[in-house]
């Protein structure tokens, strides 16, 4: 079935599709990583520029 779908796709530019897939994966992984950070770590990073140390 997949072979038939790929054959019928015809003029899809696969070289343009690969960067789109890579970008989507990178963006998704970045969002997941940010969402998994602890709240205390994010608050510490927020305060860092204002610390005098």
C-alpha positions as CSV (number, residue, x, y, z in Angstrom):
1,X,0.0,0.0,0.0
2,X,2.7,2.5,1.0
3,X,4.6,1.7,-2.2
4,X,1.6,2.6,-4.3
5,X,1.1,5.9,-2.4
6,X,4.8,6.8,-2.9
7,X,4.6,5.9,-6.6
8,X,1.5,8.0,-7.1
9,X,3.0,11.0,-5.3
10,X,5.0,11.7,-8.5
11,X,6.5,15.1,-8.4
12,X,6.9,15.7,-4.7
13,X,10.3,17.2,-4.1
14,X,11.8,14.9,-1.5
15,X,14.8,17.1,-1.0
16,X,12.5,19.9,0.2
17,X,10.5,17.5,2.4
18,X,13.5,16.3,4.4
19,X,14.5,19.7,5.9
20,X,10.8,20.2,6.8
21,X,10.8,16.9,8.7
22,X,14.1,17.7,10.4
23,X,12.8,21.1,11.5
24,X,9.6,19.6,12.8
25,X,11.4,17.0,14.8
26,X,13.9,19.6,16.2
27,X,11.0,22.0,17.1
28,X,9.0,19.2,18.8
29,X,12.0,18.0,20.8
30,X,12.8,21.5,21.9
31,X,9.2,22.1,23.1
32,X,9.2,18.8,25.0
33,X,12.5,19.6,26.6
34,X,11.3,23.0,27.8
35,X,8.1,21.6,29.1
36,X,10.0,19.0,31.2
37,X,12.2,21.5,33.0
38,X,11.5,22.0,36.6
39,X,9.8,25.2,37.7
40,X,12.5,26.0,40.2
41,X,15.2,25.8,37.4
42,X,13.2,28.3,35.2
43,X,12.7,30.7,38.1
44,X,16.5,30.5,38.9
45,X,17.3,31.3,35.3
46,X,14.8,34.2,35.3
47,X,16.6,35.8,38.3
48,X,20.1,35.3,37.0
49,X,20.5,38.6,35.1
50,X,19.5,40.6,38.2
51,X,21.9,38.9,40.6
52,X,24.9,41.0,41.7
53,X,27.2,38.0,42.2
